[in-house]
Amino acid sequence: MPISRNSSFSIVTLPAPTAAAGQAPAKVYFVDVPDAKQSVLQVGYRALAVTDPDYYPALVTNYILGGGGFASRLTQQLREGKGYTYGINSSFSGSKSAGPFLIASGVRSNVTLESTQLVKQILQDYPSTYTAADLETTRNFLVKSNARAFETAGAKLAMLDNISKYGWRPDYVKEREQIVKAMTLPQVQALSQKYLDPSKMVWLVVGDGKTQLPRMKELGFDEPVLIGK
């Protein structure tokens, strides 16, 4: 519909968004799917914006935890060691606003508690057990993978979009390589303690409430909260 020349408009001022408070202490939430043969686990919290100086170092720190596929501890211990799951991963994802750190997996129903306990233990132990060899493995993969990461037109467009959207320098990929090469073991351990603390995360379990909900008390956090009822 055409707009009349006599139409008047008022300016609407939107309030600035307020970031949600961090999760502390940890809380367990449970969604009941009666008779489910598998449980879905999602563990995480609101973490970092992609523009935060710690964001890329946190990605580097996460590689051995759950970002490196079969090289990651979550996969090695929950899939290869215990056979609890076919797949598990962890990731940081952000934009101009703080995005989530998330661990996600589907596990057999009868090992729901054991799986969450093992994830918790891996997170707790990560700062003290991360080694110089772990850092070297991470460094080798991330630096070498960049050689092929921007070969396609889509990848080049994504890089240009990042430069435009976030105000990054045109050579930000090379800057990231230097960050990886310069990272130290104490730095990774400090980042792990700061951003991979299981006592500050939300623990969401979707599964059979009748058999699994009572067991979740043994995870060691407050009483689990049943949602969706």
Backbone as a chain_set.jsonl record, in Angstrom:
{"seq": "MPISRNSSFSIVTLPAPTAAAGQAPAKVYFVDVPDAKQSVLQVGYRALAVTDPDYYPALVTNYILGGGGFASRLTQQLREGKGYTYGINSSFSGSKSAGPFLIASGVRSNVTLESTQLVKQILQDYPSTYTAADLETTRNFLVKSNARAFETAGAKLAMLDNISKYGWRPDYVKEREQIVKAMTLPQVQALSQKYLDPSKMVWLVVGDGKTQLPRMKELGFDEPVLIGK", "coords": {"N": [[0.848, -1.186, 0.0], [0.644, 2.221, -0.895], [2.437, 4.91, 0.735], [1.181, 7.712, 2.318], [2.019, 11.141, 1.736], [1.524, 12.692, 3.865], [1.797, 11.091, 6.003], [2.973, 10.313, 9.25], [5.818, 9.456, 11.172], [7.105, 7.831, 14.027], [10.064, 7.652, 15.967], [11.421, 4.748, 17.195], [13.107, 3.7, 19.981], [15.099, 1.086, 20.738], [15.822, -0.873, 23.606], [19.111, -1.601, 24.815], [20.364, -4.905, 24.453], [20.496, -7.178, 27.187], [22.928, -9.203, 28.559], [22.545, -12.608, 29.476], [22.792, -13.943, 32.78], [25.613, -15.801, 33.954], [25.785, -19.374, 34.496], [25.686, -20.606, 37.657], [25.491, -22.173, 40.737], [26.161, -25.372, 39.028], [23.43, -27.031, 37.333], [21.09, -29.673, 36.967], [18.902, -30.65, 34.467], [16.023, -32.42, 33.393], [14.334, -34.068, 30.79], [11.574, -35.974, 30.272], [11.19, -38.809, 28.332], [9.226, -41.287, 27.94], [10.187, -44.685, 28.208], [12.348, -44.466, 26.504], [15.088, -45.621, 24.611], [17.5, -44.539, 24.373], [19.496, -41.881, 25.646], [19.731, -38.371, 25.368], [22.324, -36.119, 25.731], [23.181, -32.871, 26.715], [25.466, -30.51, 27.53], [26.519, -27.515, 28.9], [27.023, -23.92, 28.652], [26.444, -20.328, 28.554], [28.964, -18.772, 26.851], [31.408, -17.343, 25.151], [31.739, -14.441, 23.036], [32.482, -14.248, 19.527], [34.188, -12.229, 19.019], [35.621, -11.856, 21.303], [38.792, -11.646, 22.895], [39.67, -14.046, 24.001], [38.393, -15.983, 22.555], [39.346, -17.46, 20.203], [41.73, -18.687, 21.313], [40.341, -20.269, 23.17], [39.012, -22.049, 21.468], [41.219, -23.427, 20.507], [42.074, -24.606, 22.872], [39.942, -26.337, 23.304], [40.235, -28.335, 21.402], [41.537, -30.846, 21.972], [39.859, -31.713, 23.965], [37.147, -32.062, 22.906], [36.865, -31.218, 20.315], [38.361, -32.347, 18.35], [37.575, -34.661, 17.007], [38.308, -38.066, 16.641], [40.656, -37.712, 17.958], [40.069, -36.563, 20.309], [39.474, -36.392, 23.861], [36.923, -36.876, 24.908], [35.708, -38.465, 22.912], [37.58, -40.588, 22.794], [37.343, -41.706, 25.356], [34.543, -42.043, 25.987], [33.445, -43.243, 23.694], [35.445, -44.967, 22.404], [36.716, -46.122, 24.649], [34.659, -46.906, 26.498], [32.358, -47.501, 25.054], [29.93, -46.204, 25.21], [28.654, -44.479, 23.457], [28.064, -43.524, 20.002], [29.058, -41.179, 19.109], [30.452, -38.069, 20.206], [30.94, -34.67, 20.987], [32.507, -31.45, 21.549], [32.162, -27.888, 21.614], [32.841, -24.408, 20.987], [30.782, -21.749, 20.081], [30.142, -18.683, 18.696], [28.96, -15.291, 18.107], [28.634, -11.841, 17.429], [27.51, -11.59, 19.824], [27.691, -13.311, 22.975], [28.134, -16.759, 22.638], [27.247, -20.284, 22.954], [29.157, -22.686, 24.892], [29.253, -26.073, 24.257], [28.694, -29.466, 24.965], [27.732, -32.384, 23.357], [25.837, -35.354, 22.94], [24.519, -38.63, 22.196], [23.555, -41.35, 24.156], [23.49, -44.795, 25.293], [20.568, -45.738, 27.065], [20.835, -47.1, 29.517], [23.284, -46.353, 30.488], [23.257, -43.722, 31.158], [23.729, -42.153, 33.519], [26.379, -42.985, 34.079], [27.686, -42.031, 31.803], [27.355, -39.223, 31.988], [28.687, -38.802, 34.379], [31.283, -39.507, 33.613], [31.837, -37.563, 31.667], [31.807, -35.303, 33.318], [34.009, -35.923, 34.965], [36.115, -35.927, 33.103], [36.12, -33.227, 32.351], [36.759, -32.033, 34.826], [39.339, -33.036, 35.24], [40.763, -32.095, 33.102], [42.368, -29.598, 33.014], [44.628, -30.283, 34.608], [45.652, -32.544, 33.424], [46.221, -32.038, 30.808], [48.69, -31.998, 28.351], [52.054, -31.166, 27.133], [52.417, -32.592, 24.801], [49.794, -32.867, 23.92], [49.242, -30.216, 23.25], [51.048, -29.867, 21.152], [50.034, -31.684, 19.279], [47.57, -30.449, 18.744], [48.464, -27.983, 17.714], [49.842, -28.78, 15.375], [47.751, -29.899, 13.847], [45.874, -27.733, 13.527], [47.372, -25.695, 12.278], [48.273, -26.944, 9.925], [45.83, -27.662, 8.753], [44.791, -25.253, 7.922], [45.949, -24.771, 5.494], [44.399, -25.94, 3.555], [41.92, -25.001, 4.084], [40.674, -22.811, 2.889], [40.209, -23.136, 0.196], [37.938, -23.375, -1.42], [35.31, -21.536, -3.135], [33.156, -20.926, -1.504], [34.314, -21.013, 1.054], [36.095, -18.899, 0.869], [34.302, -16.778, 0.575], [33.054, -16.921, 3.066], [35.17, -16.175, 4.684], [35.554, -13.509, 3.849], [33.113, -12.522, 4.677], [33.377, -12.752, 7.454], [35.424, -10.886, 7.878], [34.134, -8.542, 7.151], [31.901, -8.55, 8.88], [32.895, -8.691, 11.514], [34.972, -6.917, 11.648], [37.574, -7.782, 11.376], [41.088, -8.081, 10.587], [42.368, -8.362, 7.219], [44.246, -10.416, 7.104], [43.558, -12.209, 9.109], [43.505, -14.957, 9.409], [46.165, -15.769, 9.278], [47.029, -14.451, 11.53], [45.731, -15.953, 13.469], [47.092, -18.351, 13.17], [49.536, -17.628, 14.253], [48.742, -17.191, 16.868], [48.126, -19.813, 17.685], [50.667, -21.023, 17.432], [52.051, -19.629, 19.364], [50.882, -20.251, 21.773], [51.001, -21.506, 25.121], [51.593, -24.213, 27.443], [50.845, -23.573, 30.215], [49.046, -21.498, 29.606], [46.946, -22.78, 28.199], [46.054, -24.487, 30.22], [45.149, -22.606, 32.082], [43.06, -21.396, 30.631], [41.396, -23.606, 30.401], [40.602, -24.023, 33.059], [39.159, -21.701, 33.412], [37.119, -21.649, 31.418], [36.076, -24.213, 31.093], [34.717, -25.321, 33.245], [33.003, -27.658, 35.009], [31.286, -27.226, 37.129], [29.886, -24.964, 36.64], [28.076, -25.274, 34.659], [25.147, -26.02, 32.666], [23.361, -28.983, 32.806], [21.746, -30.986, 30.72], [19.479, -33.568, 30.282], [17.817, -35.82, 28.239], [15.593, -38.354, 28.323], [14.488, -41.621, 29.484], [12.482, -41.073, 32.076], [11.524, -42.644, 34.219], [13.397, -44.676, 34.758], [15.875, -43.357, 34.701], [15.888, -40.73, 35.769], [15.868, -40.713, 38.716], [18.466, -41.628, 39.197], [20.123, -39.56, 38.444], [20.629, -37.911, 40.541], [22.961, -38.76, 41.625], [24.965, -37.514, 40.294], [25.992, -35.437, 41.632], [25.27, -32.783, 41.824], [22.752, -30.27, 42.564], [19.312, -31.246, 43.349], [17.863, -32.884, 40.578], [15.97, -31.205, 38.015], [12.828, -31.701, 36.772], [11.552, -31.055, 33.653], [9.045, -29.833, 31.316], [6.699, -30.979, 32.108]], "CA": [[0.0, 0.0, 0.0], [1.491, 3.419, -0.923], [2.455, 5.703, 1.957], [0.779, 9.096, 2.102], [3.025, 12.144, 2.057], [1.162, 13.291, 5.149], [1.999, 10.117, 7.074], [4.01, 10.671, 10.213], [6.475, 8.307, 11.767], [7.796, 8.083, 15.295], [11.283, 6.871, 16.113], [11.375, 3.82, 18.323], [14.435, 3.386, 20.505], [15.107, -0.226, 21.364], [16.816, -0.968, 24.684], [20.265, -2.455, 24.544], [20.166, -6.244, 25.016], [21.23, -7.493, 28.403], [23.424, -10.581, 28.538], [22.049, -13.453, 30.563], [23.787, -14.244, 33.803], [26.253, -17.107, 33.849], [25.195, -20.43, 35.305], [26.462, -21.012, 38.823], [26.228, -23.409, 40.451], [25.619, -26.248, 37.987], [22.084, -27.546, 37.551], [20.694, -30.766, 36.091], [17.521, -30.613, 33.983], [15.681, -33.71, 32.788], [13.116, -34.138, 29.987], [11.151, -37.377, 30.273], [10.655, -39.466, 27.135], [8.979, -42.625, 28.491], [10.676, -45.896, 27.546], [13.407, -44.169, 25.536], [16.214, -46.561, 24.643], [18.698, -43.724, 24.316], [19.412, -40.568, 26.292], [20.459, -37.288, 24.718], [23.008, -35.285, 26.707], [23.713, -31.589, 26.293], [26.105, -29.902, 28.698], [27.188, -26.292, 28.483], [26.654, -22.648, 29.262], [26.738, -19.178, 27.703], [30.41, -18.602, 26.992], [32.166, -16.225, 24.589], [31.495, -13.884, 21.711], [33.58, -14.544, 18.615], [35.088, -11.079, 19.056], [36.361, -11.85, 22.563], [40.191, -12.057, 22.688], [39.868, -15.434, 24.435], [37.575, -16.927, 21.796], [40.14, -18.411, 19.424], [42.484, -19.544, 22.232], [39.435, -21.273, 23.752], [38.842, -23.08, 20.449], [42.448, -24.223, 20.522], [42.027, -25.382, 24.115], [38.896, -27.352, 23.203], [40.502, -29.337, 20.37], [41.815, -32.156, 22.578], [38.71, -32.112, 24.78], [36.053, -32.626, 22.124], [36.795, -30.625, 18.992], [39.293, -33.002, 17.444], [37.112, -35.964, 16.527], [38.855, -39.239, 17.323], [41.794, -37.303, 18.771], [39.583, -35.902, 21.525], [39.312, -37.254, 25.04], [35.534, -37.31, 25.054], [35.511, -39.588, 21.999], [38.44, -41.692, 23.19], [36.909, -42.356, 26.591], [33.145, -42.469, 25.987], [33.177, -44.147, 22.577], [36.452, -46.015, 22.229], [37.01, -46.807, 25.9], [33.498, -47.47, 27.196], [31.288, -47.918, 24.155], [28.665, -45.608, 25.64], [28.066, -43.649, 22.418], [28.698, -43.542, 18.688], [29.696, -39.901, 18.846], [30.343, -37.002, 21.194], [31.827, -33.568, 20.643], [32.339, -30.207, 22.293], [32.469, -26.762, 20.735], [32.477, -23.031, 21.266], [30.218, -21.082, 18.903], [29.704, -17.351, 19.076], [28.815, -14.253, 17.097], [28.953, -10.624, 18.153], [27.026, -11.866, 21.174], [28.253, -14.533, 23.557], [27.483, -17.987, 22.222], [27.399, -21.37, 23.916], [30.036, -23.849, 24.885], [28.309, -27.184, 24.31], [29.041, -30.873, 24.772], [26.506, -33.044, 22.925], [25.975, -36.771, 22.615], [23.444, -39.57, 22.485], [24.145, -42.528, 24.804], [22.539, -45.833, 25.668], [19.791, -45.327, 28.233], [21.272, -47.728, 30.766], [24.55, -45.769, 30.947], [23.061, -42.271, 31.193], [24.463, -41.593, 34.654], [27.802, -43.254, 33.913], [28.183, -41.138, 30.762], [27.453, -37.858, 32.516], [29.764, -38.807, 35.379], [32.566, -39.535, 32.915], [32.015, -36.22, 31.097], [32.156, -34.428, 34.443], [35.372, -36.243, 35.402], [37.038, -35.465, 32.062], [36.2, -31.773, 32.482], [37.475, -31.707, 36.056], [40.741, -33.431, 35.132], [41.376, -31.568, 31.881], [43.483, -28.662, 33.205], [45.816, -30.896, 35.213], [46.147, -33.669, 32.621], [46.585, -31.561, 29.472], [50.15, -32.102, 28.273], [52.753, -30.515, 26.031], [52.149, -33.394, 23.602], [48.454, -32.484, 23.479], [49.358, -28.911, 22.605], [51.747, -30.049, 19.881], [49.06, -32.317, 18.376], [46.628, -29.401, 18.363], [49.165, -27.002, 16.885], [50.112, -29.377, 14.072], [46.512, -30.048, 13.082], [45.247, -26.459, 13.18], [48.198, -24.956, 11.326], [48.274, -27.645, 8.641], [44.484, -27.667, 8.162], [44.539, -23.955, 7.293], [46.476, -24.779, 4.127], [43.324, -26.37, 2.651], [40.63, -24.564, 4.61], [40.087, -21.702, 2.143], [40.388, -23.423, -1.22], [36.687, -23.266, -2.158], [34.723, -20.199, -3.221], [32.33, -20.735, -0.313], [35.186, -20.717, 2.188], [36.609, -17.535, 0.682], [33.198, -15.865, 0.879], [32.877, -16.922, 4.516], [36.263, -15.389, 5.245], [35.232, -12.111, 3.586], [31.984, -12.18, 5.551], [33.924, -12.542, 8.801], [36.167, -9.625, 7.874], [33.144, -7.463, 7.124], [30.99, -8.595, 10.022], [33.551, -8.528, 12.809], [36.029, -5.928, 11.59], [38.882, -8.422, 11.479], [42.083, -7.746, 9.57], [42.336, -9.302, 6.089], [45.123, -11.561, 7.334], [43.248, -12.76, 10.433], [43.833, -16.391, 9.446], [47.577, -15.844, 9.629], [47.126, -14.039, 12.938], [45.326, -17.108, 14.27], [48.196, -19.311, 13.154], [50.533, -17.151, 15.209], [48.2, -17.44, 18.204], [48.319, -21.234, 17.97], [52.093, -21.303, 17.591], [52.573, -18.966, 20.563], [50.214, -20.691, 22.996], [51.823, -22.294, 26.034], [50.874, -25.165, 28.293], [50.143, -22.877, 31.302], [47.933, -20.726, 29.056], [45.846, -23.715, 27.942], [45.543, -24.943, 31.51], [44.388, -21.504, 32.667], [41.824, -21.272, 29.864], [40.553, -24.752, 30.762], [40.018, -23.75, 34.37], [38.239, -20.572, 33.306], [35.995, -21.832, 30.501], [35.609, -25.605, 31.023], [34.423, -25.675, 34.633], [31.718, -28.365, 35.02], [30.427, -26.754, 38.216], [29.189, -23.758, 36.2], [27.372, -25.618, 33.428], [23.815, -26.62, 32.661], [23.397, -30.386, 32.399], [20.426, -31.351, 30.221], [19.35, -34.982, 29.918], [16.525, -36.201, 27.682], [15.575, -39.813, 28.346], [13.415, -42.293, 30.214], [12.463, -40.555, 33.436], [11.245, -43.663, 35.221], [14.603, -45.423, 35.122], [17.101, -42.577, 34.731], [15.816, -39.495, 36.559], [16.343, -40.862, 40.098], [19.912, -41.858, 39.229], [20.868, -38.343, 38.156], [21.023, -37.289, 41.809], [24.318, -39.198, 41.928], [25.94, -36.707, 39.568], [26.652, -34.616, 42.636], [24.777, -31.42, 41.834], [21.494, -30.171, 43.27], [18.233, -32.12, 42.898], [17.511, -32.655, 39.162], [14.699, -30.531, 37.761], [12.058, -32.304, 35.677], [10.898, -30.007, 32.871], [8.163, -30.29, 30.278], [5.532, -31.641, 32.663]], "C": [[0.884, 1.237, 0.0], [1.358, 4.224, 0.355], [2.133, 7.15, 1.625], [1.907, 10.037, 2.492], [2.772, 12.769, 3.425], [1.368, 12.329, 6.324], [3.131, 10.565, 7.982], [4.551, 9.413, 10.852], [7.112, 8.723, 13.084], [8.998, 7.163, 15.385], [11.185, 6.027, 17.37], [12.804, 3.491, 18.731], [14.37, 2.061, 21.241], [16.147, -0.258, 22.476], [17.952, -1.879, 24.29], [20.032, -3.821, 25.162], [21.045, -6.468, 26.234], [21.654, -8.957, 28.367], [22.881, -11.355, 29.726], [23.169, -13.751, 31.548], [24.372, -15.629, 33.587], [25.626, -18.106, 34.8], [26.129, -20.806, 36.438], [25.524, -21.089, 40.022], [25.549, -24.236, 39.359], [24.233, -26.751, 38.366], [21.789, -28.633, 36.531], [19.216, -30.621, 35.755], [17.237, -31.906, 33.228], [14.356, -33.575, 32.04], [12.755, -35.613, 29.838], [10.582, -37.79, 28.922], [10.44, -40.926, 27.534], [9.481, -43.745, 27.58], [11.732, -45.625, 26.471], [14.568, -45.139, 25.707], [17.556, -45.835, 24.615], [18.452, -42.425, 25.065], [20.242, -39.574, 25.499], [21.028, -36.383, 25.811], [23.455, -33.988, 26.048], [24.196, -30.861, 27.537], [26.794, -28.625, 28.235], [26.697, -25.067, 29.222], [26.922, -21.53, 28.26], [28.184, -18.785, 27.922], [30.901, -17.296, 26.381], [31.601, -15.73, 23.265], [32.708, -14.158, 20.835], [34.604, -13.406, 18.588], [35.886, -10.987, 20.354], [37.801, -12.309, 22.31], [40.473, -13.501, 23.088], [39.189, -16.453, 23.532], [38.427, -17.935, 21.015], [41.06, -19.258, 20.31], [41.607, -20.608, 22.905], [39.15, -22.384, 22.761], [40.046, -24.009, 20.409], [42.449, -25.149, 21.74], [41.054, -26.54, 24.013], [39.245, -28.495, 22.255], [40.703, -30.729, 20.969], [40.646, -32.627, 23.437], [37.637, -32.778, 23.928], [35.923, -32.066, 20.732], [37.613, -31.346, 17.951], [38.873, -34.375, 16.977], [37.709, -37.105, 17.333], [40.102, -38.907, 18.138], [41.358, -36.748, 20.129], [39.36, -36.896, 22.662], [37.884, -37.74, 25.213], [35.252, -38.512, 24.154], [36.325, -40.8, 22.44], [37.879, -42.436, 24.396], [35.466, -42.845, 26.545], [32.813, -43.425, 24.849], [34.16, -45.304, 22.532], [36.685, -46.809, 23.508], [35.838, -47.541, 26.508], [32.398, -47.981, 26.267], [29.93, -47.355, 24.539], [27.926, -44.926, 24.49], [28.76, -43.894, 21.084], [29.428, -42.239, 18.414], [29.451, -38.883, 19.941], [31.33, -35.904, 20.796], [31.583, -32.385, 21.563], [32.78, -29.06, 21.408], [32.125, -25.437, 21.403], [31.883, -22.461, 19.983], [29.661, -19.736, 19.343], [29.495, -16.469, 17.876], [29.272, -12.955, 17.761], [28.462, -10.718, 19.602], [27.657, -13.158, 21.673], [27.437, -15.738, 23.128], [27.8, -19.114, 23.193], [28.701, -22.154, 23.77], [29.112, -25.032, 25.083], [29.001, -28.513, 24.087], [27.744, -31.589, 24.435], [26.779, -34.492, 22.553], [24.645, -37.485, 22.824], [24.075, -40.839, 23.033], [23.065, -43.569, 25.081], [21.848, -45.453, 26.975], [20.369, -45.864, 29.538], [22.634, -47.247, 31.254], [24.46, -44.239, 30.986], [23.872, -41.635, 32.314], [25.964, -41.783, 34.461], [28.428, -42.325, 32.862], [28.352, -39.719, 31.282], [28.543, -37.764, 33.583], [31.133, -38.769, 34.714], [32.853, -38.185, 32.255], [32.453, -35.243, 32.187], [33.601, -34.658, 34.872], [36.408, -35.751, 34.392], [37.218, -33.952, 32.155], [37.007, -31.369, 33.714], [38.974, -31.958, 35.919], [41.487, -32.712, 34.01], [42.528, -30.592, 32.134], [44.766, -29.327, 33.701], [46.419, -32.003, 34.37], [46.511, -33.271, 31.19], [48.107, -31.447, 29.4], [50.735, -31.289, 27.117], [52.537, -31.276, 24.724], [50.759, -33.087, 23.045], [48.498, -31.154, 22.719], [50.041, -29.034, 21.24], [50.834, -30.705, 18.854], [48.068, -31.284, 17.854], [47.258, -28.421, 17.396], [49.389, -27.552, 15.467], [48.849, -29.463, 13.225], [45.977, -28.698, 12.614], [46.056, -25.677, 12.155], [48.15, -25.622, 9.948], [46.901, -27.611, 7.975], [44.158, -26.347, 7.485], [44.998, -23.913, 5.847], [45.396, -25.147, 3.118], [41.971, -25.782, 3.019], [39.947, -23.507, 3.753], [40.258, -21.877, 0.636], [39.119, -23.177, -2.025], [36.189, -21.823, -2.17], [33.884, -19.898, -1.99], [33.161, -20.364, 0.905], [35.752, -19.305, 2.086], [35.533, -16.494, 0.993], [32.961, -15.775, 2.382], [33.956, -16.09, 5.196], [36.01, -13.89, 5.043], [34.07, -11.639, 4.457], [32.459, -11.929, 6.981], [34.664, -11.209, 8.902], [35.205, -8.449, 7.942], [32.338, -7.394, 8.409], [31.675, -8.217, 11.34], [34.688, -7.504, 12.812], [37.421, -6.508, 11.731], [39.799, -7.971, 10.348], [42.018, -8.77, 8.433], [43.205, -10.537, 6.292], [44.842, -12.232, 8.683], [43.558, -14.253, 10.543], [45.293, -16.58, 9.832], [47.798, -15.427, 11.088], [46.751, -15.195, 13.862], [46.411, -18.18, 14.288], [49.261, -18.91, 14.166], [50.062, -17.344, 16.644], [48.433, -18.892, 18.602], [49.78, -21.535, 18.265], [52.646, -20.741, 18.9], [51.948, -19.468, 21.859], [51.108, -21.619, 23.811], [50.961, -23.234, 26.86], [50.178, -24.47, 29.464], [48.949, -22.059, 30.806], [46.72, -21.618, 28.804], [45.235, -24.193, 29.251], [44.707, -23.862, 32.187], [43.057, -21.303, 31.951], [40.865, -22.41, 30.191], [39.86, -24.512, 32.094], [38.954, -22.669, 34.293], [36.979, -20.909, 32.528], [35.444, -23.251, 30.424], [35.316, -26.147, 32.419], [33.056, -26.353, 34.712], [30.758, -27.885, 36.106], [29.653, -25.49, 37.852], [28.351, -24.006, 34.949], [25.956, -26.113, 33.698], [23.943, -28.041, 32.118], [21.98, -30.804, 32.007], [20.431, -32.803, 29.761], [17.936, -35.213, 29.407], [16.51, -37.72, 27.597], [14.405, -40.359, 29.135], [13.439, -41.884, 31.684], [12.294, -41.613, 34.501], [12.514, -44.361, 35.683], [15.823, -44.538, 35.349], [17.053, -41.325, 35.608], [16.294, -39.678, 37.995], [17.858, -41.011, 40.192], [20.715, -40.569, 39.067], [21.245, -37.569, 39.416], [22.487, -37.61, 42.137], [25.386, -38.408, 41.176], [26.64, -35.718, 40.498], [26.278, -33.152, 42.63], [23.466, -31.387, 42.619], [20.466, -31.164, 42.694], [17.901, -31.837, 41.433], [16.136, -32.038, 39.012], [14.033, -31.178, 36.55], [11.322, -31.194, 34.941], [10.008, -30.641, 31.803], [6.948, -31.028, 30.781], [4.561, -30.606, 33.183]], "O": [[1.803, 1.317, 0.816], [0.303, 4.227, 0.988], [2.754, 7.741, 0.742], [2.651, 9.783, 3.439], [3.682, 13.304, 4.058], [1.149, 12.689, 7.481], [4.125, 11.128, 7.524], [3.832, 8.432, 11.047], [7.598, 9.845, 13.223], [8.95, 6.021, 14.927], [10.905, 6.528, 18.46], [13.609, 3.055, 17.909], [13.671, 1.93, 22.246], [17.244, 0.275, 22.307], [17.77, -2.821, 23.519], [19.547, -3.902, 26.29], [22.184, -6.006, 26.297], [20.824, -9.844, 28.167], [22.772, -10.83, 30.834], [24.343, -13.802, 31.181], [23.691, -16.526, 33.089], [25.007, -17.726, 35.794], [27.243, -21.273, 36.201], [24.814, -20.119, 40.29], [24.502, -23.855, 38.835], [23.899, -26.881, 39.544], [22.188, -28.532, 35.371], [18.379, -30.486, 36.647], [18.097, -32.423, 32.514], [13.381, -33.042, 32.571], [13.551, -36.404, 29.332], [9.62, -37.2, 28.432], [11.377, -41.722, 27.474], [9.241, -43.755, 26.372], [11.977, -46.479, 25.618], [14.976, -45.438, 26.83], [18.61, -46.442, 24.809], [17.326, -41.93, 25.111], [21.327, -39.901, 25.017], [20.304, -35.938, 26.702], [24.035, -33.999, 24.962], [23.434, -30.629, 28.475], [27.571, -28.65, 27.28], [26.049, -25.157, 30.265], [27.558, -21.758, 27.231], [28.59, -18.497, 29.047], [30.82, -16.248, 27.022], [31.055, -16.503, 22.478], [33.826, -14.287, 21.333], [35.748, -13.603, 18.18], [36.746, -10.116, 20.483], [38.008, -13.276, 21.576], [41.408, -14.115, 22.575], [39.378, -17.657, 23.709], [38.238, -19.143, 21.162], [41.163, -20.463, 20.077], [42.071, -21.715, 23.178], [39.053, -23.547, 23.154], [39.903, -25.227, 20.292], [42.787, -26.329, 21.637], [41.302, -27.61, 24.569], [38.597, -29.539, 22.306], [40.09, -31.692, 20.507], [40.464, -33.831, 23.616], [37.256, -33.919, 24.186], [34.971, -32.394, 20.023], [37.564, -30.989, 16.774], [39.718, -35.181, 16.589], [37.628, -37.114, 18.561], [40.559, -39.734, 18.928], [42.195, -36.495, 20.996], [39.095, -38.078, 22.44], [37.655, -38.881, 25.617], [34.622, -39.476, 24.59], [35.811, -41.919, 22.457], [37.935, -43.665, 24.449], [35.18, -43.947, 27.012], [31.988, -44.322, 25.017], [33.772, -46.47, 22.609], [36.834, -48.03, 23.463], [35.985, -48.667, 26.983], [31.59, -48.816, 26.673], [28.897, -47.951, 24.233], [26.702, -44.803, 24.534], [29.882, -44.398, 21.031], [30.326, -42.198, 17.572], [28.372, -38.84, 20.533], [32.429, -36.192, 20.321], [30.576, -32.329, 22.269], [33.656, -29.219, 20.558], [31.245, -25.357, 22.26], [32.435, -22.675, 18.904], [28.822, -19.656, 20.24], [29.815, -16.853, 16.751], [30.2, -12.969, 18.569], [28.948, -10.008, 20.483], [28.101, -13.991, 20.883], [26.211, -15.746, 23.237], [28.545, -18.915, 24.152], [29.263, -22.268, 22.681], [28.27, -25.012, 25.981], [29.786, -28.676, 23.152], [26.751, -31.427, 25.144], [27.797, -34.818, 21.942], [23.765, -37.001, 23.536], [25.026, -41.358, 22.449], [21.875, -43.255, 25.098], [22.479, -44.908, 27.881], [20.388, -45.161, 30.548], [23.099, -47.676, 32.31], [25.472, -43.55, 30.86], [24.619, -40.685, 32.081], [26.737, -40.846, 34.657], [29.568, -41.887, 33.018], [29.38, -39.085, 31.042], [29.241, -36.754, 33.672], [32.039, -38.083, 35.188], [33.99, -37.713, 32.282], [33.372, -34.449, 31.983], [34.338, -33.702, 35.114], [37.453, -35.223, 34.774], [38.337, -33.45, 32.05], [37.841, -30.467, 33.646], [39.785, -31.182, 36.425], [42.718, -32.724, 33.979], [43.584, -30.742, 31.518], [45.861, -28.974, 33.265], [47.576, -32.371, 34.573], [47.053, -34.085, 30.442], [48.734, -30.866, 30.285], [50.014, -30.797, 26.249], [52.479, -30.668, 23.656], [50.573, -33.052, 21.829], [47.863, -31.001, 21.675], [49.643, -28.369, 20.284], [50.852, -30.328, 17.682], [47.764, -31.252, 16.661], [46.662, -28.068, 16.379], [49.147, -26.854, 14.482], [48.866, -29.143, 12.037], [45.66, -28.533, 11.436], [45.484, -25.059, 11.257], [48.004, -24.945, 8.93], [46.818, -27.538, 6.749], [43.336, -26.311, 6.57], [44.497, -23.112, 5.058], [45.455, -24.727, 1.963], [40.979, -26.038, 2.337], [38.737, -23.32, 3.88], [40.429, -20.907, -0.102], [39.201, -22.807, -3.197], [36.583, -21.003, -1.341], [33.884, -18.775, -1.485], [32.767, -19.507, 1.696], [35.874, -18.601, 3.088], [35.815, -15.46, 1.598], [32.699, -14.696, 2.913], [33.685, -15.384, 6.167], [36.225, -13.094, 5.957], [34.049, -10.497, 4.915], [31.993, -10.998, 7.639], [34.539, -10.494, 9.896], [35.421, -7.491, 8.683], [32.118, -6.315, 8.959], [31.101, -7.513, 12.171], [35.295, -7.25, 13.853], [38.346, -5.817, 12.156], [39.341, -7.537, 9.291], [41.652, -9.922, 8.662], [42.931, -11.59, 5.716], [45.752, -12.757, 9.324], [43.839, -14.756, 11.631], [45.617, -17.46, 10.629], [48.647, -15.984, 11.783], [47.373, -15.395, 14.905], [46.621, -18.839, 15.306], [49.821, -19.762, 14.856], [50.864, -17.624, 17.535], [48.88, -19.175, 19.714], [50.093, -22.223, 19.236], [53.582, -21.293, 19.478], [52.436, -19.14, 22.94], [51.87, -22.413, 23.26], [49.746, -23.06, 26.957], [49.002, -24.749, 29.7], [47.947, -21.94, 31.511], [45.597, -21.257, 29.155], [44.013, -24.289, 29.364], [43.678, -24.158, 32.794], [42.036, -21.064, 32.596], [39.653, -22.202, 30.251], [38.665, -24.771, 32.234], [37.963, -22.713, 35.022], [35.884, -20.506, 32.921], [34.438, -23.477, 29.751], [35.633, -27.296, 32.728], [32.039, -25.691, 34.502], [29.552, -28.113, 36.014], [28.858, -24.996, 38.651], [27.961, -23.064, 34.26], [25.623, -26.556, 34.797], [24.568, -28.26, 31.08], [21.115, -30.957, 32.87], [21.271, -33.215, 28.96], [16.965, -34.844, 30.068], [17.319, -38.312, 26.883], [13.445, -39.643, 29.419], [14.315, -42.304, 32.439], [12.865, -41.493, 35.585], [12.685, -44.61, 36.876], [16.72, -44.913, 36.105], [18.083, -40.905, 36.136], [17.075, -38.851, 38.467], [18.466, -40.564, 41.165], [21.862, -40.495, 39.506], [22.087, -36.673, 39.366], [23.163, -36.848, 42.827], [26.58, -38.61, 41.398], [27.728, -35.226, 40.2], [26.887, -32.352, 43.342], [23.109, -32.37, 43.268], [20.722, -31.829, 41.69], [17.678, -30.682, 41.068], [15.235, -32.323, 39.801], [14.591, -31.201, 35.453], [10.542, -30.464, 35.552], [10.177, -31.802, 31.432], [6.227, -31.643, 29.995], [3.499, -30.959, 33.696]]}, "num_chains": 1, "name": "protein.A"}
